Amino acid sequence: MKKYFPVYVRVPVLFAIFFIGINWIIETPDDRPAFMTYPYVLILIILFAFAQIAVEIVNSATNKVLDRLMTPEEIKAREELENRPFSEIPWVKKFMQKLTGTKTQEQEKALLLDHDYDGIKELDNDLPSWWVGLFYATVIFSVIYILRYEVFGGDNQITEFNKEMAKAQEQIDLYNSTAGDRLTWDTARLLLDESNLAQGKVLFDQNCVACHKVDGGGSIGPNLTDDHWILGGGVRDIFHTISEGGRPNMGMIPWKTMLKPTQIEQLTSYVISLNGTNPSDAKDAEGDIIWSKKDLVIEEQAGDLPEEVDHQDIEQAIDQAETQPQESVQEAIEG
């Protein structure tokens, strides 16, 4: 066997098996290998490597001593034994004979049929055991398959795939229903219902009035009621500005560290509701970007609103949310 499994193959393979096995068996609290987490594992691996080397050294020394004690005839016989083909190794030969069902020449005489063709005779051999076993396995499998899928209506691959996809979609929907804070600037929408606008006003009064005044007319910060914007108007731009902050070293702080995305969306909607209100003593316009509520794109910003709603309806809905908080905004739009 040394011919087929020499030392330069034997040592690395056994070491790799031991190394992979011990790191697979021993669990770690993180993703690092066990020998990096537990020092004793590294020591054990090093000891195994030294043990391998020691065994190979002892084995080599033993063979050299035996070579000196053996006669030339014994050495020749051992070399012939070691150099024989792999198929001639006793256990391999026995295994192949059992697997293929081959017979010896003496046994073949009893298998000869009583006919021949031009001197060619036929043996009545049995089929190999592996072939017979595989045949019976396919018969059993086919019976089970037919009963399961054709008789009892079991799910085929397409049905199983559709069920798994439906199950996965349910999990996605459930996650999305409880993960509102996954909102980003590009998925935020204009909120017209009175409860969200009211909550946006609360957030504005708590965090924004110091720089923008209660009416949004502007103080330290710019006027939020005119059509001039420094970093852009609209749901996405305003949401992004509130979340990420204003101009570097001179604008407002990034509120994403203190407000949840859903709160920023509510605050954005309330800021949009201030556009065009014309408060007294408002600060002069700042910014070169011109935007007003009339520039809202229904398909992108209004989301679930009916398609027939126009810009005037959006403005009326926002104004009514401020002046008549007890009435439904949606009823005002549809009515």
BALOBA-1460 file (C-alpha; in Angstrom, 3 decimals):
// residues 335
<rec num="1" residu="m" x="0.000" y="0.000" z="0.000"/>
<rec num="2" residu="k" x="2.957" y="2.344" z="0.465"/>
<rec num="3" residu="k" x="3.257" y="2.428" z="-3.317"/>
<rec num="4" residu="y" x="-0.224" y="3.964" z="-3.614"/>
<rec num="5" residu="f" x="-0.056" y="6.000" z="-0.408"/>
<rec num="6" residu="p" x="3.528" y="7.325" z="-0.054"/>
<rec num="7" residu="v" x="4.718" y="9.452" z="2.838"/>
<rec num="8" residu="y" x="4.499" y="12.755" z="0.932"/>
<rec num="9" residu="v" x="0.795" y="12.009" z="0.345"/>
<rec num="10" residu="r" x="0.034" y="10.221" z="3.593"/>
<rec num="11" residu="v" x="1.239" y="12.942" z="5.981"/>
<rec num="12" residu="p" x="-0.552" y="15.963" z="4.382"/>
<rec num="13" residu="v" x="-3.812" y="14.059" z="3.826"/>
<rec num="14" residu="l" x="-4.026" y="12.714" z="7.382"/>
<rec num="15" residu="f" x="-3.096" y="16.121" z="8.799"/>
<rec num="16" residu="a" x="-5.755" y="17.849" z="6.663"/>
<rec num="17" residu="i" x="-8.418" y="15.363" z="7.772"/>
<rec num="18" residu="f" x="-7.498" y="15.872" z="11.430"/>
<rec num="19" residu="f" x="-7.329" y="19.665" z="11.061"/>
<rec num="20" residu="i" x="-10.712" y="19.976" z="9.312"/>
<rec num="21" residu="g" x="-12.366" y="17.436" z="11.609"/>
<rec num="22" residu="i" x="-11.315" y="19.051" z="14.879"/>
<rec num="23" residu="n" x="-12.355" y="22.512" z="13.684"/>
<rec num="24" residu="w" x="-15.708" y="21.123" z="12.554"/>
<rec num="25" residu="i" x="-16.399" y="19.233" z="15.789"/>
<rec num="26" residu="i" x="-15.449" y="22.044" z="18.196"/>
<rec num="27" residu="e" x="-17.955" y="24.904" z="17.993"/>
<rec num="28" residu="t" x="-16.897" y="28.510" z="18.504"/>
<rec num="29" residu="p" x="-18.978" y="31.567" z="19.515"/>
<rec num="30" residu="d" x="-17.906" y="33.404" z="16.363"/>
<rec num="31" residu="d" x="-16.974" y="32.482" z="12.801"/>
<rec num="32" residu="r" x="-13.278" y="32.035" z="13.519"/>
<rec num="33" residu="p" x="-11.698" y="28.546" z="13.369"/>
<rec num="34" residu="a" x="-11.422" y="26.657" z="16.657"/>
<rec num="35" residu="f" x="-7.605" y="26.829" z="16.752"/>
<rec num="36" residu="m" x="-7.815" y="30.654" z="16.694"/>
<rec num="37" residu="t" x="-10.389" y="30.801" z="19.480"/>
<rec num="38" residu="y" x="-9.067" y="28.081" z="21.780"/>
<rec num="39" residu="p" x="-5.260" y="27.819" z="22.251"/>
<rec num="40" residu="y" x="-5.469" y="24.198" z="23.368"/>
<rec num="41" residu="v" x="-6.812" y="23.225" z="19.935"/>
<rec num="42" residu="l" x="-3.738" y="24.758" z="18.301"/>
<rec num="43" residu="i" x="-1.506" y="22.851" z="20.728"/>
<rec num="44" residu="l" x="-3.369" y="19.622" z="19.902"/>
<rec num="45" residu="i" x="-2.893" y="20.190" z="16.165"/>
<rec num="46" residu="i" x="0.833" y="20.815" z="16.622"/>
<rec num="47" residu="l" x="1.162" y="17.660" z="18.738"/>
<rec num="48" residu="f" x="-0.621" y="15.652" z="16.041"/>
<rec num="49" residu="a" x="1.802" y="16.957" z="13.415"/>
<rec num="50" residu="f" x="4.811" y="16.048" z="15.570"/>
<rec num="51" residu="a" x="3.288" y="12.603" z="16.219"/>
<rec num="52" residu="q" x="2.912" y="12.021" z="12.482"/>
<rec num="53" residu="i" x="6.530" y="12.959" z="11.844"/>
<rec num="54" residu="a" x="7.714" y="10.753" z="14.723"/>
<rec num="55" residu="v" x="5.735" y="7.751" z="13.446"/>
<rec num="56" residu="e" x="7.163" y="8.169" z="9.944"/>
<rec num="57" residu="i" x="10.723" y="8.436" z="11.313"/>
<rec num="58" residu="v" x="10.267" y="5.315" z="13.455"/>
<rec num="59" residu="n" x="8.692" y="3.447" z="10.540"/>
<rec num="60" residu="s" x="11.550" y="4.381" z="8.214"/>
<rec num="61" residu="a" x="14.176" y="3.347" z="10.792"/>
<rec num="62" residu="t" x="12.385" y="0.033" z="11.401"/>
<rec num="63" residu="n" x="12.322" y="-0.746" z="7.680"/>
<rec num="64" residu="k" x="16.038" y="-0.055" z="7.399"/>
<rec num="65" residu="v" x="16.782" y="-2.428" z="10.321"/>
<rec num="66" residu="l" x="14.576" y="-5.128" z="8.765"/>
<rec num="67" residu="d" x="16.346" y="-4.712" z="5.423"/>
<rec num="68" residu="r" x="19.674" y="-5.524" z="7.103"/>
<rec num="69" residu="l" x="18.224" y="-8.601" z="8.846"/>
<rec num="70" residu="m" x="16.477" y="-10.019" z="5.754"/>
<rec num="71" residu="t" x="18.112" y="-12.233" z="3.153"/>
<rec num="72" residu="p" x="18.269" y="-11.112" z="-0.501"/>
<rec num="73" residu="e" x="15.527" y="-13.618" z="-1.358"/>
<rec num="74" residu="e" x="13.227" y="-12.216" z="1.361"/>
<rec num="75" residu="i" x="13.896" y="-8.646" z="0.215"/>
<rec num="76" residu="k" x="13.059" y="-9.619" z="-3.368"/>
<rec num="77" residu="a" x="9.842" y="-11.354" z="-2.281"/>
<rec num="78" residu="r" x="8.801" y="-8.292" z="-0.267"/>
<rec num="79" residu="e" x="9.473" y="-5.973" z="-3.193"/>
<rec num="80" residu="e" x="7.388" y="-8.169" z="-5.482"/>
<rec num="81" residu="l" x="4.589" y="-8.116" z="-2.922"/>
<rec num="82" residu="e" x="4.725" y="-4.338" z="-2.611"/>
<rec num="83" residu="n" x="4.919" y="-3.751" z="-6.369"/>
<rec num="84" residu="r" x="2.034" y="-5.979" z="-7.420"/>
<rec num="85" residu="p" x="-0.912" y="-4.291" z="-9.190"/>
<rec num="86" residu="f" x="-3.654" y="-2.816" z="-7.072"/>
<rec num="87" residu="s" x="-6.196" y="-5.268" z="-8.481"/>
<rec num="88" residu="e" x="-4.060" y="-8.185" z="-7.259"/>
<rec num="89" residu="i" x="-4.200" y="-7.140" z="-3.618"/>
<rec num="90" residu="p" x="-6.141" y="-9.925" z="-1.837"/>
<rec num="91" residu="w" x="-8.908" y="-7.820" z="-0.283"/>
<rec num="92" residu="v" x="-9.393" y="-5.844" z="-3.518"/>
<rec num="93" residu="k" x="-9.530" y="-9.034" z="-5.562"/>
<rec num="94" residu="k" x="-12.038" y="-10.591" z="-3.183"/>
<rec num="95" residu="f" x="-14.219" y="-7.491" z="-3.182"/>
<rec num="96" residu="m" x="-14.303" y="-7.241" z="-6.986"/>
<rec num="97" residu="q" x="-15.106" y="-10.935" z="-7.298"/>
<rec num="98" residu="k" x="-18.028" y="-10.563" z="-4.932"/>
<rec num="99" residu="l" x="-19.228" y="-7.362" z="-6.627"/>
<rec num="100" residu="t" x="-19.126" y="-8.725" z="-10.201"/>
<rec num="101" residu="g" x="-19.904" y="-12.366" z="-9.435"/>
<rec num="102" residu="t" x="-16.996" y="-13.681" z="-11.503"/>
<rec num="103" residu="k" x="-16.070" y="-17.381" z="-11.381"/>
<rec num="104" residu="t" x="-12.777" y="-19.216" z="-11.507"/>
<rec num="105" residu="q" x="-11.858" y="-21.291" z="-14.541"/>
<rec num="106" residu="e" x="-12.653" y="-24.480" z="-12.661"/>
<rec num="107" residu="q" x="-16.128" y="-23.140" z="-11.740"/>
<rec num="108" residu="e" x="-16.807" y="-22.007" z="-15.325"/>
<rec num="109" residu="k" x="-16.946" y="-25.609" z="-16.570"/>
<rec num="110" residu="a" x="-20.208" y="-26.136" z="-14.733"/>
<rec num="111" residu="l" x="-21.661" y="-22.974" z="-16.365"/>
<rec num="112" residu="l" x="-21.021" y="-23.945" z="-19.982"/>
<rec num="113" residu="l" x="-24.183" y="-24.215" z="-22.113"/>
<rec num="114" residu="d" x="-24.616" y="-27.144" z="-24.473"/>
<rec num="115" residu="h" x="-24.253" y="-25.152" z="-27.657"/>
<rec num="116" residu="d" x="-21.475" y="-23.258" z="-29.364"/>
<rec num="117" residu="y" x="-20.969" y="-21.211" z="-32.490"/>
<rec num="118" residu="d" x="-17.770" y="-21.728" z="-34.429"/>
<rec num="119" residu="g" x="-16.090" y="-22.890" z="-31.271"/>
<rec num="120" residu="i" x="-17.393" y="-19.970" z="-29.222"/>
<rec num="121" residu="k" x="-19.104" y="-21.202" z="-26.107"/>
<rec num="122" residu="e" x="-21.451" y="-19.358" z="-23.777"/>
<rec num="123" residu="l" x="-21.385" y="-19.250" z="-20.005"/>
<rec num="124" residu="d" x="-24.613" y="-19.167" z="-18.034"/>
<rec num="125" residu="n" x="-23.377" y="-16.479" z="-15.643"/>
<rec num="126" residu="d" x="-25.598" y="-14.724" z="-13.149"/>
<rec num="127" residu="l" x="-25.975" y="-10.973" z="-13.438"/>
<rec num="128" residu="p" x="-23.587" y="-8.984" z="-11.220"/>
<rec num="129" residu="s" x="-24.984" y="-8.384" z="-7.759"/>
<rec num="130" residu="w" x="-24.607" y="-4.605" z="-8.088"/>
<rec num="131" residu="w" x="-26.664" y="-4.640" z="-11.296"/>
<rec num="132" residu="v" x="-29.403" y="-6.804" z="-9.762"/>
<rec num="133" residu="g" x="-29.535" y="-4.610" z="-6.661"/>
<rec num="134" residu="l" x="-29.756" y="-1.446" z="-8.749"/>
<rec num="135" residu="f" x="-32.541" y="-2.976" z="-10.869"/>
<rec num="136" residu="y" x="-34.662" y="-3.884" z="-7.846"/>
<rec num="137" residu="a" x="-34.027" y="-0.426" z="-6.351"/>
<rec num="138" residu="t" x="-35.363" y="1.264" z="-9.506"/>
<rec num="139" residu="v" x="-38.446" y="-0.970" z="-9.485"/>
<rec num="140" residu="i" x="-39.189" y="-0.105" z="-5.850"/>
<rec num="141" residu="f" x="-38.567" y="3.594" z="-6.519"/>
<rec num="142" residu="s" x="-40.907" y="3.618" z="-9.524"/>
<rec num="143" residu="v" x="-43.719" y="1.987" z="-7.530"/>
<rec num="144" residu="i" x="-43.339" y="4.512" z="-4.692"/>
<rec num="145" residu="y" x="-43.146" y="7.396" z="-7.188"/>
<rec num="146" residu="i" x="-46.315" y="6.362" z="-9.029"/>
<rec num="147" residu="l" x="-48.263" y="5.864" z="-5.800"/>
<rec num="148" residu="r" x="-47.146" y="9.190" z="-4.321"/>
<rec num="149" residu="y" x="-47.543" y="11.484" z="-7.325"/>
<rec num="150" residu="e" x="-50.086" y="9.754" z="-9.566"/>
<rec num="151" residu="v" x="-52.358" y="7.967" z="-7.104"/>
<rec num="152" residu="f" x="-52.278" y="10.065" z="-3.930"/>
<rec num="153" residu="g" x="-51.664" y="13.419" z="-5.656"/>
<rec num="154" residu="g" x="-48.386" y="14.367" z="-4.006"/>
<rec num="155" residu="d" x="-46.811" y="17.733" z="-4.745"/>
<rec num="156" residu="n" x="-44.485" y="17.755" z="-7.717"/>
<rec num="157" residu="q" x="-41.493" y="20.079" z="-8.009"/>
<rec num="158" residu="i" x="-43.475" y="22.942" z="-9.507"/>
<rec num="159" residu="t" x="-46.142" y="22.775" z="-6.793"/>
<rec num="160" residu="e" x="-43.515" y="22.575" z="-4.057"/>
<rec num="161" residu="f" x="-41.707" y="25.574" z="-5.553"/>
<rec num="162" residu="n" x="-44.914" y="27.637" z="-5.698"/>
<rec num="163" residu="k" x="-45.766" y="26.762" z="-2.098"/>
<rec num="164" residu="e" x="-42.283" y="27.698" z="-0.902"/>
<rec num="165" residu="m" x="-42.451" y="30.983" z="-2.805"/>
<rec num="166" residu="a" x="-45.875" y="31.768" z="-1.309"/>
<rec num="167" residu="k" x="-44.587" y="30.953" z="2.157"/>
<rec num="168" residu="a" x="-41.542" y="33.157" z="1.605"/>
<rec num="169" residu="q" x="-43.765" y="36.016" z="0.383"/>
<rec num="170" residu="e" x="-45.899" y="35.724" z="3.534"/>
<rec num="171" residu="q" x="-42.766" y="36.020" z="5.639"/>
<rec num="172" residu="i" x="-41.627" y="39.039" z="3.610"/>
<rec num="173" residu="d" x="-45.019" y="40.717" z="3.997"/>
<rec num="174" residu="l" x="-45.037" y="40.007" z="7.734"/>
<rec num="175" residu="y" x="-41.554" y="41.452" z="8.090"/>
<rec num="176" residu="n" x="-42.393" y="44.516" z="6.040"/>
<rec num="177" residu="s" x="-45.524" y="45.137" z="8.096"/>
<rec num="178" residu="t" x="-43.445" y="45.435" z="11.262"/>
<rec num="179" residu="a" x="-40.368" y="47.043" z="9.731"/>
<rec num="180" residu="g" x="-41.540" y="50.508" z="8.818"/>
<rec num="181" residu="d" x="-38.160" y="51.922" z="9.798"/>
<rec num="182" residu="r" x="-36.647" y="50.428" z="6.668"/>
<rec num="183" residu="l" x="-37.791" y="53.574" z="4.869"/>
<rec num="184" residu="t" x="-35.177" y="55.477" z="2.884"/>
<rec num="185" residu="w" x="-35.271" y="58.731" z="0.954"/>
<rec num="186" residu="d" x="-36.129" y="56.948" z="-2.290"/>
<rec num="187" residu="t" x="-39.056" y="54.984" z="-0.806"/>
<rec num="188" residu="a" x="-40.593" y="57.760" z="1.315"/>
<rec num="189" residu="r" x="-44.047" y="59.031" z="0.276"/>
<rec num="190" residu="l" x="-46.181" y="62.048" z="0.940"/>
<rec num="191" residu="l" x="-48.552" y="61.381" z="3.858"/>
<rec num="192" residu="l" x="-51.914" y="63.154" z="3.667"/>
<rec num="193" residu="d" x="-53.840" y="61.612" z="6.549"/>
<rec num="194" residu="e" x="-54.470" y="63.825" z="9.542"/>
<rec num="195" residu="s" x="-52.776" y="61.605" z="12.108"/>
<rec num="196" residu="n" x="-49.427" y="61.568" z="10.308"/>
<rec num="197" residu="l" x="-49.535" y="65.302" z="9.619"/>
<rec num="198" residu="a" x="-50.398" y="65.964" z="13.249"/>
<rec num="199" residu="q" x="-47.476" y="63.822" z="14.375"/>
<rec num="200" residu="g" x="-45.263" y="65.653" z="11.891"/>
<rec num="201" residu="k" x="-46.296" y="68.971" z="13.458"/>
<rec num="202" residu="v" x="-45.400" y="67.632" z="16.924"/>
<rec num="203" residu="l" x="-41.956" y="66.641" z="15.660"/>
<rec num="204" residu="f" x="-41.542" y="70.013" z="13.975"/>
<rec num="205" residu="d" x="-42.480" y="71.898" z="17.159"/>
<rec num="206" residu="q" x="-40.060" y="69.781" z="19.203"/>
<rec num="207" residu="n" x="-37.046" y="69.911" z="16.928"/>
<rec num="208" residu="c" x="-37.339" y="72.564" z="14.203"/>
<rec num="209" residu="v" x="-38.928" y="75.741" z="15.567"/>
<rec num="210" residu="a" x="-35.647" y="77.033" z="17.023"/>
<rec num="211" residu="c" x="-34.234" y="77.506" z="13.521"/>
<rec num="212" residu="h" x="-37.337" y="77.702" z="11.316"/>
<rec num="213" residu="k" x="-39.944" y="79.316" z="13.657"/>
<rec num="214" residu="v" x="-43.301" y="77.818" z="14.532"/>
<rec num="215" residu="d" x="-44.859" y="78.937" z="11.250"/>
<rec num="216" residu="g" x="-41.874" y="77.796" z="9.140"/>
<rec num="217" residu="g" x="-41.039" y="81.359" z="8.177"/>
<rec num="218" residu="g" x="-37.344" y="80.891" z="8.954"/>
<rec num="219" residu="s" x="-34.918" y="82.320" z="11.492"/>
<rec num="220" residu="i" x="-31.444" y="80.828" z="11.691"/>
<rec num="221" residu="g" x="-32.619" y="78.295" z="9.167"/>
<rec num="222" residu="p" x="-34.212" y="79.113" z="5.792"/>
<rec num="223" residu="n" x="-37.836" y="79.930" z="5.096"/>
<rec num="224" residu="l" x="-39.798" y="76.718" z="4.476"/>
<rec num="225" residu="t" x="-42.943" y="78.375" z="3.144"/>
<rec num="226" residu="d" x="-41.678" y="79.822" z="-0.143"/>
<rec num="227" residu="d" x="-40.779" y="78.022" z="-3.362"/>
<rec num="228" residu="h" x="-37.001" y="78.458" z="-3.067"/>
<rec num="229" residu="w" x="-34.978" y="75.478" z="-1.774"/>
<rec num="230" residu="i" x="-31.268" y="75.215" z="-1.073"/>
<rec num="231" residu="l" x="-31.009" y="71.441" z="-1.386"/>
<rec num="232" residu="g" x="-34.200" y="70.703" z="-3.279"/>
<rec num="233" residu="g" x="-37.904" y="70.330" z="-2.537"/>
<rec num="234" residu="g" x="-40.219" y="67.383" z="-2.819"/>
<rec num="235" residu="v" x="-40.598" y="64.340" z="-0.599"/>
<rec num="236" residu="r" x="-37.344" y="62.659" z="-1.537"/>
<rec num="237" residu="d" x="-35.103" y="65.723" z="-1.362"/>
<rec num="238" residu="i" x="-36.616" y="67.024" z="1.886"/>
<rec num="239" residu="f" x="-36.483" y="63.562" z="3.461"/>
<rec num="240" residu="h" x="-32.828" y="63.228" z="2.429"/>
<rec num="241" residu="t" x="-31.970" y="66.683" z="3.765"/>
<rec num="242" residu="i" x="-33.599" y="66.025" z="7.146"/>
<rec num="243" residu="s" x="-32.035" y="62.577" z="7.388"/>
<rec num="244" residu="e" x="-28.507" y="63.389" z="6.226"/>
<rec num="245" residu="g" x="-28.330" y="67.012" z="7.329"/>
<rec num="246" residu="g" x="-27.846" y="70.297" z="5.496"/>
<rec num="247" residu="r" x="-24.776" y="71.895" z="4.005"/>
<rec num="248" residu="p" x="-21.460" y="70.793" z="5.596"/>
<rec num="249" residu="n" x="-20.340" y="72.934" z="8.562"/>
<rec num="250" residu="m" x="-23.204" y="75.417" z="8.125"/>
<rec num="251" residu="g" x="-26.438" y="73.476" z="7.778"/>
<rec num="252" residu="m" x="-28.558" y="71.473" z="10.181"/>
<rec num="253" residu="i" x="-27.424" y="68.209" z="11.771"/>
<rec num="254" residu="p" x="-28.345" y="64.744" z="10.400"/>
<rec num="255" residu="w" x="-31.580" y="63.924" z="12.225"/>
<rec num="256" residu="k" x="-31.349" y="60.221" z="11.338"/>
<rec num="257" residu="t" x="-29.439" y="59.686" z="14.584"/>
<rec num="258" residu="m" x="-32.378" y="60.988" z="16.642"/>
<rec num="259" residu="l" x="-35.482" y="60.323" z="14.545"/>
<rec num="260" residu="k" x="-36.759" y="57.113" z="13.045"/>
<rec num="261" residu="p" x="-37.289" y="56.970" z="9.265"/>
<rec num="262" residu="t" x="-41.078" y="56.888" z="9.756"/>
<rec num="263" residu="q" x="-40.841" y="60.027" z="11.864"/>
<rec num="264" residu="i" x="-38.712" y="61.734" z="9.210"/>
<rec num="265" residu="e" x="-41.384" y="60.831" z="6.657"/>
<rec num="266" residu="q" x="-44.061" y="62.430" z="8.882"/>
<rec num="267" residu="l" x="-41.902" y="65.502" z="9.378"/>
<rec num="268" residu="t" x="-41.251" y="65.737" z="5.630"/>
<rec num="269" residu="s" x="-44.970" y="65.658" z="4.890"/>
<rec num="270" residu="y" x="-45.630" y="68.411" z="7.429"/>
<rec num="271" residu="v" x="-42.836" y="70.579" z="5.987"/>
<rec num="272" residu="i" x="-44.439" y="70.224" z="2.551"/>
<rec num="273" residu="s" x="-47.755" y="71.310" z="4.067"/>
<rec num="274" residu="l" x="-46.118" y="74.630" z="5.071"/>
<rec num="275" residu="n" x="-45.251" y="75.476" z="1.474"/>
<rec num="276" residu="g" x="-47.253" y="78.474" z="0.232"/>
<rec num="277" residu="t" x="-48.677" y="79.484" z="3.631"/>
<rec num="278" residu="n" x="-47.055" y="82.977" z="3.541"/>
<rec num="279" residu="p" x="-46.515" y="83.681" z="7.274"/>
<rec num="280" residu="s" x="-45.902" y="87.204" z="8.527"/>
<rec num="281" residu="d" x="-42.332" y="88.421" z="8.946"/>
<rec num="282" residu="a" x="-41.014" y="85.539" z="6.844"/>
<rec num="283" residu="k" x="-37.341" y="85.352" z="6.023"/>
<rec num="284" residu="d" x="-36.180" y="86.279" z="2.520"/>
<rec num="285" residu="a" x="-36.034" y="83.449" z="0.007"/>
<rec num="286" residu="e" x="-32.840" y="81.400" z="-0.185"/>
<rec num="287" residu="g" x="-31.746" y="78.779" z="-2.689"/>
<rec num="288" residu="d" x="-31.799" y="78.539" z="-6.450"/>
<rec num="289" residu="i" x="-34.000" y="75.429" z="-6.704"/>
<rec num="290" residu="i" x="-37.641" y="76.295" z="-7.366"/>
<rec num="291" residu="w" x="-40.235" y="73.825" z="-6.147"/>
<rec num="292" residu="s" x="-43.784" y="74.001" z="-4.798"/>
<rec num="293" residu="k" x="-46.592" y="71.632" z="-3.903"/>
<rec num="294" residu="k" x="-47.900" y="71.977" z="-7.436"/>
<rec num="295" residu="d" x="-44.819" y="70.113" z="-8.664"/>
<rec num="296" residu="l" x="-45.776" y="66.934" z="-6.815"/>
<rec num="297" residu="v" x="-45.956" y="63.933" z="-9.105"/>
<rec num="298" residu="i" x="-48.970" y="61.878" z="-8.086"/>
<rec num="299" residu="e" x="-47.626" y="58.557" z="-9.326"/>
<rec num="300" residu="e" x="-44.377" y="58.858" z="-7.343"/>
<rec num="301" residu="q" x="-45.303" y="60.940" z="-4.331"/>
<rec num="302" residu="a" x="-49.019" y="60.321" z="-3.656"/>
<rec num="303" residu="g" x="-48.759" y="56.515" z="-3.814"/>
<rec num="304" residu="d" x="-52.174" y="55.127" z="-2.846"/>
<rec num="305" residu="l" x="-54.215" y="58.227" z="-3.732"/>
<rec num="306" residu="p" x="-56.825" y="57.773" z="-6.487"/>
<rec num="307" residu="e" x="-55.442" y="58.434" z="-9.959"/>
<rec num="308" residu="e" x="-58.041" y="61.142" z="-10.665"/>
<rec num="309" residu="v" x="-56.762" y="63.353" z="-7.814"/>
<rec num="310" residu="d" x="-55.072" y="66.484" z="-9.184"/>
<rec num="311" residu="h" x="-52.615" y="68.912" z="-7.587"/>
<rec num="312" residu="q" x="-55.381" y="71.134" z="-6.242"/>
<rec num="313" residu="d" x="-56.899" y="68.192" z="-4.381"/>
<rec num="314" residu="i" x="-53.520" y="67.459" z="-2.765"/>
<rec num="315" residu="e" x="-53.217" y="71.058" z="-1.599"/>
<rec num="316" residu="q" x="-56.756" y="71.044" z="-0.243"/>
<rec num="317" residu="a" x="-56.103" y="67.817" z="1.597"/>
<rec num="318" residu="i" x="-52.956" y="69.201" z="3.235"/>
<rec num="319" residu="d" x="-54.635" y="72.485" z="4.164"/>
<rec num="320" residu="q" x="-57.663" y="70.668" z="5.542"/>
<rec num="321" residu="a" x="-55.446" y="68.485" z="7.701"/>
<rec num="322" residu="e" x="-54.226" y="71.653" z="9.443"/>
<rec num="323" residu="t" x="-57.491" y="73.551" z="9.683"/>
<rec num="324" residu="q" x="-59.885" y="70.649" z="10.332"/>
<rec num="325" residu="p" x="-57.949" y="67.946" z="12.199"/>
<rec num="326" residu="q" x="-61.111" y="66.095" z="13.197"/>
<rec num="327" residu="e" x="-62.174" y="65.382" z="9.597"/>
<rec num="328" residu="s" x="-60.795" y="62.632" z="7.423"/>
<rec num="329" residu="v" x="-58.403" y="63.849" z="4.739"/>
<rec num="330" residu="q" x="-59.320" y="60.985" z="2.459"/>
<rec num="331" residu="e" x="-63.013" y="61.883" z="2.727"/>
<rec num="332" residu="a" x="-62.165" y="65.472" z="1.853"/>
<rec num="333" residu="i" x="-60.348" y="64.299" z="-1.276"/>
<rec num="334" residu="e" x="-62.998" y="61.833" z="-2.422"/>
<rec num="335" residu="g" x="-65.940" y="64.037" z="-1.468"/>
